[in-house]
Amino acid sequence: MEFDENASMDFPMNWDKTNPQAQNIYNKCKSHYSLGQEEEFENIFVPSIGFRIICGVVMYYNIISLILIIIKKRTYKKMNCNIQLLFLFSTGSFLSVIIFYFQRLMYYDFPCFVIPYVNAISFPLCFFSSSGIILTYLKQCYNNASLLSKHSNEENSKNIARGFLQKLCTHFTEKNLIKSILIYITISIFYVVFVSLEEKHYTLHPISTGFCTIDYELFPGSILLLVFIIGFLPMALYDLYMFRGNFSLTKTLSITMISTFICVLFFAITVFISNYSCRKISKYLPSEIYIIIFFFIFHITHITIPLIESYNVNKHIKGLDLTKKGLYKVFDDEFLYKEFFNYAVKKRSVEYALFHEEYMEFKSLFKSKPGGNSTSNQVSTIDTESLKDDMILSSLSTGTIMPNLLNKKVLQTFEQIYSKATDIFEKYFKEDSELELNLPGKLVKSVTNSYYDYTIYYNRYVVNGTGEHEIDITRINCESLFDDVHEEAMDSLFLNVYSSFAKDQKKILANENAHRGTP
């Protein structure tokens, strides 16, 4: 029997003729195949071995990443990573890859209604959180550049090029982003429910299975995709380009963002080309493969690389026999501290150095306390001569005291302590603060609760007290208020800044000695 090469192929024998979506796919693709090529056409919808391997690797990698984020959350925090957004991204990408994989694997039997509902959840998780991770990095760059400018007594406008996302970075908070994700997911689900009532591409009673061609049910995810690729990524790349060479990881992140742009662009193009799925290339490079590669690259950059860096730093610290004593000595040496400050800016961690300075100023208010350990070897800029008064010393010890026994010196000291504690809290713990520290949530909550307990008691019984109630000194003795945070901040500085700073300093010293020894 001879086939007419100009005749379109017949409807595939293994396909369900009663399925309207199968009919739509056949009508869309039949012009690309001649009579007798039905089996070749059917084979397009069987996932290739390469696609299965890639999906399997990325799914397992997602699971491992989620476990690592939970187990190593303190390490990620110290490396200036946003663990909440990393967790959301990994969750969203895992959901997406599972749907992509099983939709291909069970092409003739997959329940179609699952696709738009999972898409309504996974796409906002992926694209909002990845945008938030990039914004977090840019915000750190902007804040550290601004702090360097202020520290150098220069105008910000002369030192900071204004990027497209500067204002957004200034007002960006993780809490607001998570709210936006929840709102968008809710709207997307309501949209899918409403559109599903028309039952154009699938039915719920009975459940449509196989040959899923979802179209405008994916509209919320498509809008998000276009905004991400056309609007956000180009602006973020421009802003990142402004900081080239001035901050750590800018080169790595730039490569990642360019790769992301290419992958997401290819995904969008292949999705919107109506007959792409008809062509043979779609068997080996289906539209989904590009977004899966994006997930994989993003995971490597923001989850794997920070862990590898942390491991290398710890190994390097052991090799150089570095200790925190060396870090503390840096703050006592004016020349070294200036270099260290600039280095901390490049590592996007200068707020920790500034916090240490203010913490030591705060502790100096208590250093004359009887039985207390002196911290005079550390930074101390507040005059503490007034603390020598016996009444002040006894007031700062444990016990109670009647308000009428508080003389002017004591009240001034209490006011100094209160003002400094408030200043530190507002600078380093407020969510919209330029100097907000990246700390574990439990630690921030603990400090916040202790601070509010202290301020409420202080204002009620010291500032606005009637004089009839004894004051519990233990309730207004806030000397240890920031101790745990300071330890965490110094750990972060030691791991993220001082280790590489000391290594560079030793290299410089070795080179200088080598030059001196050269005739």
C-alpha positions in Angstrom: 0.0 0.0 0.0 1.4 3.4 -1.0 0.9 6.5 1.2 0.2 10.0 -0.2 3.0 12.2 1.2 0.7 15.2 1.0 -2.1 13.5 3.0 -2.2 14.2 6.7 -1.8 11.4 9.2 -4.8 9.5 10.5 -6.0 9.8 14.1 -3.6 7.6 16.2 -5.0 4.2 16.9 -4.0 4.2 20.6 -5.7 7.5 21.3 -9.2 7.9 22.7 -11.4 9.4 20.0 -14.0 10.3 22.5 -11.6 12.6 24.3 -12.1 16.2 23.0 -8.6 17.2 24.1 -7.1 14.4 22.1 -9.1 15.6 19.1 -7.8 19.1 19.6 -4.2 17.9 19.8 -4.6 15.8 16.6 -6.2 18.7 14.7 -3.4 21.1 15.8 -0.6 18.7 14.8 -1.8 16.6 11.9 -0.5 19.1 9.3 3.1 18.4 10.6 2.9 14.7 9.8 2.2 12.6 6.7 0.0 9.6 6.4 1.8 6.6 8.0 3.7 8.7 10.6 1.1 8.2 13.4 3.5 6.1 15.5 6.2 8.7 15.2 3.7 11.3 16.3 2.6 9.3 19.3 6.2 8.8 20.4 6.6 12.6 20.9 4.4 12.4 24.0 6.5 9.6 25.6 9.0 11.3 27.9 12.7 10.8 26.9 15.2 9.1 29.2 17.0 12.4 29.5 13.9 14.2 30.7 13.2 11.5 33.3 16.7 11.6 34.6 16.7 15.4 34.9 13.4 15.5 36.6 14.5 12.7 39.0 17.7 14.5 39.9 16.0 17.9 40.5 13.3 16.3 42.6 15.8 14.5 44.8 17.9 17.7 44.9 14.8 19.6 46.0 14.2 17.2 48.8 17.8 17.3 50.0 17.7 21.1 49.8 14.6 21.3 52.0 16.2 19.1 54.5 19.5 21.1 54.5 17.6 24.4 54.9 15.9 23.0 58.0 19.0 21.3 59.5 21.5 24.0 58.6 19.4 27.1 59.1 21.8 28.7 61.5 24.6 28.3 58.9 22.5 29.9 56.2 21.6 32.8 58.5 25.3 33.4 59.2 26.0 33.4 55.5 23.3 36.2 55.1 20.8 33.9 53.4 17.0 34.2 53.8 16.0 30.8 54.9 12.2 31.4 54.8 12.3 32.4 51.2 14.7 29.6 50.3 12.3 27.1 51.9 9.3 28.6 50.0 11.3 28.5 46.7 12.3 24.9 47.2 8.7 23.9 48.0 7.3 25.7 45.0 9.9 24.2 42.6 9.4 20.7 44.0 5.6 21.0 43.4 6.2 22.2 39.8 8.7 19.5 38.9 6.4 16.8 40.3 3.5 18.0 38.1 5.8 18.4 35.0 7.1 14.9 35.5 3.9 13.0 36.1 2.0 15.0 33.5 4.5 13.7 30.9 4.8 10.2 32.4 1.0 9.7 32.6 0.1 11.6 29.5 -2.9 9.5 28.7 -4.2 9.2 32.3 -3.2 12.3 34.3 -6.1 14.1 35.9 -6.2 17.5 34.2 -7.8 19.6 37.0 -4.6 19.0 39.2 -2.5 21.1 36.8 -4.1 24.6 37.2 -4.5 24.2 41.0 -0.9 23.2 41.7 0.2 25.9 39.3 -1.8 28.5 41.3 0.3 27.5 44.3 3.8 26.6 42.9 4.3 29.5 40.5 3.8 32.3 43.1 6.0 30.4 45.6 8.8 30.1 43.0 8.7 33.6 41.4 7.8 35.7 44.4 10.4 34.0 46.6 13.2 34.0 44.0 12.4 37.7 43.5 12.6 38.2 47.3 15.9 36.4 47.5 17.4 38.7 44.8 15.8 41.8 46.5 17.3 40.7 49.9 20.8 40.6 48.3 20.3 44.0 46.6 19.0 45.5 49.8 22.1 44.4 51.6 24.2 46.0 48.9 22.3 49.3 49.0 22.3 49.4 52.8 26.0 48.6 53.1 26.9 51.1 50.4 24.9 53.7 52.2 26.5 52.9 55.6 30.0 53.1 54.0 29.0 56.5 52.6 27.8 57.8 56.0 30.9 56.3 57.7 33.1 58.2 55.2 31.2 61.4 55.8 30.3 61.6 52.1 27.0 62.3 50.5 25.1 59.2 49.4 24.3 60.7 46.0 28.0 60.8 45.2 28.6 57.2 46.2 25.4 55.2 45.4 24.1 55.0 41.8 20.4 54.9 42.0 19.0 51.8 40.4 15.5 50.9 39.3 14.8 48.8 42.4 16.4 51.0 45.0 13.0 52.3 46.5 11.6 48.8 46.4 14.6 47.4 48.2 14.3 50.2 50.8 10.8 49.2 51.7 11.2 45.5 51.1 10.4 43.1 54.0 10.1 39.4 54.1 6.8 39.6 56.0 5.2 41.8 53.3 6.5 39.4 50.5 5.0 36.4 52.3 1.7 38.3 52.6 1.8 39.0 48.9 2.4 35.3 48.1 -0.6 34.3 50.2 -2.8 36.9 48.6 -1.7 36.0 45.0 -2.2 32.2 45.7 -5.7 32.9 47.1 -6.7 35.0 44.1 -5.2 32.4 41.7 -7.2 29.6 43.3 -10.4 31.5 43.2 -9.8 32.3 39.6 -9.1 28.6 38.8 -12.3 27.6 40.6 -14.4 30.2 38.7 -12.9 29.3 35.3 -13.3 25.6 36.0 -17.0 26.0 36.1 -17.0 26.5 32.3 -15.4 23.1 31.8 -13.8 24.1 28.6 -10.6 22.2 28.8 -11.5 19.6 31.5 -14.4 18.5 33.6 -14.6 17.6 37.3 -17.7 15.4 37.1 -16.5 13.0 35.7 -12.8 13.9 36.1 -11.1 14.5 32.7 -7.9 12.5 32.4 -5.2 12.5 29.7 -4.3 14.8 26.8 -4.4 17.8 29.2 -4.2 21.1 27.2 -4.7 23.8 29.9 -4.9 27.3 28.5 -6.4 30.3 30.2 -6.8 28.4 33.5 -3.0 29.2 33.9 -3.5 32.9 33.4 -2.4 34.1 36.9 0.8 32.1 36.6 1.4 33.4 33.0 1.0 37.0 34.2 3.5 36.4 37.0 5.9 34.8 34.6 5.8 37.7 32.1 6.2 40.3 34.9 9.2 38.4 36.2 11.0 38.0 32.9 10.0 41.4 31.3 10.0 43.6 34.3 11.8 42.3 37.4 14.8 40.4 36.0 16.1 43.1 33.6 15.9 45.8 36.4 17.5 43.5 38.9 20.3 42.8 36.5 20.9 46.5 36.0 21.0 47.2 39.7 23.3 44.3 40.3 25.6 45.5 37.5 26.0 48.8 39.4 27.6 47.0 42.3 29.9 44.8 40.2 33.1 44.1 42.0 32.1 46.0 45.1 30.3 43.1 46.9 30.9 39.4 47.3 29.0 37.0 45.0 28.0 39.7 42.5 29.6 37.8 39.6 28.0 34.5 40.6 24.6 36.0 41.1 24.9 37.9 37.8 25.6 34.6 35.9 22.7 33.0 37.7 20.3 35.8 36.8 21.4 35.8 33.2 20.9 32.0 33.1 17.5 32.4 34.8 16.5 35.0 32.2 17.4 32.7 29.3 15.7 29.7 30.8 12.5 31.5 31.7 12.5 33.2 28.3 12.8 29.9 26.5 10.0 28.4 28.7 7.7 31.3 27.9 8.5 31.2 24.2 7.9 27.5 23.8 4.7 27.6 25.9 3.2 30.4 23.8 4.2 28.8 20.5 1.0 26.8 19.9 2.6 24.1 17.7 5.9 23.6 19.6 4.5 20.5 21.3 3.8 19.0 17.9 7.4 19.0 16.8 9.9 16.2 17.5 12.2 18.5 19.5 9.6 18.7 22.2 10.2 15.1 23.1 13.7 15.8 24.2 13.4 19.5 25.1 9.8 20.0 26.3 8.8 23.5 27.5 9.1 22.3 31.1 12.7 21.4 30.8 13.8 25.1 30.7 12.0 26.0 33.9 13.4 22.9 35.6 16.9 24.0 34.7 16.1 27.4 36.2 15.1 25.7 39.4 18.3 23.7 39.4 20.6 26.7 38.8 18.9 28.8 41.4 19.2 26.0 44.0 22.9 25.6 43.3 23.6 29.3 43.7 21.5 30.0 46.8 21.5 26.7 48.7 24.5 24.7 47.7 27.2 27.4 47.2 26.6 29.0 50.6 27.0 25.6 52.3 30.2 24.9 50.4 31.5 28.4 51.3 30.7 27.8 54.9 32.6 24.4 54.8 35.6 26.0 53.1 35.6 28.9 55.6 35.5 26.5 58.6 38.3 24.5 57.0 40.3 27.6 56.4 39.8 28.8 60.0 41.2 25.5 61.3 44.1 25.8 59.0 45.0 29.3 60.0 44.2 28.7 63.7 42.0 31.7 63.8 40.2 32.7 67.0 37.7 35.3 68.0 40.3 37.1 70.0 41.8 38.2 66.7 38.5 39.6 65.7 38.1 41.6 68.9 41.6 43.0 68.5 40.6 44.4 65.1 38.1 46.7 66.8 40.9 48.0 69.0 43.2 48.9 66.2 42.1 52.1 64.4 43.9 51.3 61.1 42.9 47.6 61.0 39.3 48.5 61.9 39.0 50.9 58.9 40.2 48.2 56.5 38.0 45.6 58.2 34.9 47.9 58.0 35.4 48.3 54.2 35.9 44.6 53.9 32.7 44.0 55.9 30.9 46.3 53.4 32.0 44.1 50.5 30.7 41.0 52.4 27.4 42.8 53.0 27.8 42.4 56.8 28.8 45.8 58.1 25.7 46.1 60.3 27.2 43.4 62.5 30.4 45.4 63.0 28.3 48.5 63.9 26.2 46.5 66.3 29.3 45.3 68.1 30.4 48.9 68.6 27.1 50.0 70.0 26.8 46.8 72.1 30.1 47.6 73.8 29.0 51.2 74.4 25.8 49.8 76.0 27.8 47.4 78.2 30.1 50.1 79.3 27.2 51.7 81.2 27.3 48.7 83.6 31.1 48.1 83.8 31.5 49.8 87.2 28.8 47.5 88.7 30.1 45.8 91.8 31.3 42.3 91.2 30.9 42.8 87.4 33.6 42.1 84.9 35.2 45.1 83.4 35.0 45.5 79.6 37.4 48.4 79.5 39.6 46.5 77.0 36.7 46.9 74.5 35.1 49.9 72.8 33.8 52.3 75.4 32.8 55.8 74.4 30.3 56.7 77.1 31.7 58.5 80.2 31.1 56.3 83.2 32.5 58.5 86.0 28.9 59.2 87.2 28.6 55.5 87.9 31.0 55.7 90.9 28.3 57.0 93.2 27.4 54.4 95.8 23.7 54.9 95.3 24.1 54.2 91.6 26.1 51.1 92.2 23.7 49.7 94.7 20.8 50.6 92.4 22.3 48.6 89.6 22.5 45.5 91.8 19.7 43.1 92.5 17.0 43.8 95.0 14.3 46.5 95.4 14.4 50.2 96.1 11.9 52.9 96.9 11.5 55.6 94.2 12.1 58.4 96.7 15.7 57.1 97.2 16.5 57.6 93.5 18.7 60.7 93.3 19.3 62.7 90.1 22.5 60.8 89.2 20.7 57.5 89.5 17.8 58.6 87.3 20.2 60.0 84.7 22.1 56.7 84.6 18.8 54.8 84.2 17.8 57.2 81.4 21.1 56.7 79.7 20.6 52.9 79.8 17.0 53.1 78.6 17.9 55.5 75.7 20.8 53.3 74.6 18.7 50.1 74.7 15.9 51.7 72.7 18.4 53.1 70.2 19.9 49.7 69.6 16.6 47.9 69.4 15.2 50.3 66.9 18.3 50.3 64.8 19.0 46.6 64.6 15.7 44.8 65.3 13.0 46.9 63.6 11.9 45.1 60.4 12.2 48.3 58.2 15.5 49.3 59.7 18.5 49.9 57.4 20.6 48.0 60.0 18.3 45.1 60.6 20.3 42.0 61.6 19.6 38.7 59.9 19.0 36.6 62.9 17.1 33.4 63.8 13.4 34.1 64.4 13.4 32.7 68.0 16.3 34.9 69.0 14.7 38.0 67.6 11.4 37.1 69.4 13.2 36.5 72.7 15.0 39.9 72.5 11.8 41.7 71.5 9.8 40.2 74.4 12.6 41.0 76.9 12.9 44.6 75.6 9.2 45.3 75.7 9.0 43.8 79.3 11.8 46.1 80.3 10.5 49.3 78.7 6.9 48.7 80.0 8.2 48.2 83.6 10.7 51.1 83.3 8.1 53.6 82.0 5.4 52.5 84.5 7.4 52.5 87.7 10.4 54.8 87.0 9.2 57.4 84.6 5.5 57.6 85.5 5.6 55.9 88.9 3.6 57.4 91.8 6.4 56.7 94.3 4.2 54.3 96.4 5.6 51.0 95.0 9.1 49.6 95.3 11.1 49.2 92.1 12.4 45.8 91.3 15.9 46.5 90.1 16.1 43.1 88.4 13.3 44.2 86.1 15.2 47.3 84.9 18.7 45.8 84.9 18.9 45.0 81.2 22.6 44.4 81.0 22.2 41.0 79.4 19.5 42.1 77.0 21.6 41.8 73.8 24.2 39.2 75.0 22.8 36.3 72.9 22.4 38.5 69.8 25.9 39.8 70.2 27.3 36.3 70.3 25.4 35.4 67.2 26.6 38.6 65.5 30.2 37.9 66.3 29.8 34.4 65.0 28.5 35.7 61.8 31.3 38.3 61.5 33.9 35.7 62.3 32.6 33.2 59.8 31.5 35.5 57.0 34.1 38.4 57.2 37.0 37.9 59.6 38.2 34.5 58.3 38.7 35.8 54.7 39.9 39.2 56.0 42.6 37.5 58.0 43.6 35.3 55.1 44.0 38.4 52.8 45.9 40.3 55.5 48.4 37.3 55.8 48.8 37.2 52.0 49.6 40.9 51.9 52.1 40.5 54.8 53.7 37.6 53.1 54.0 39.5 49.8 55.6 42.5 51.6 58.1 40.2 53.4 58.9 38.5 50.1 59.6 41.9 48.4 61.8 43.0 51.3 63.8 39.8 51.0 64.3 40.3 47.3 67.6 42.0 46.4 
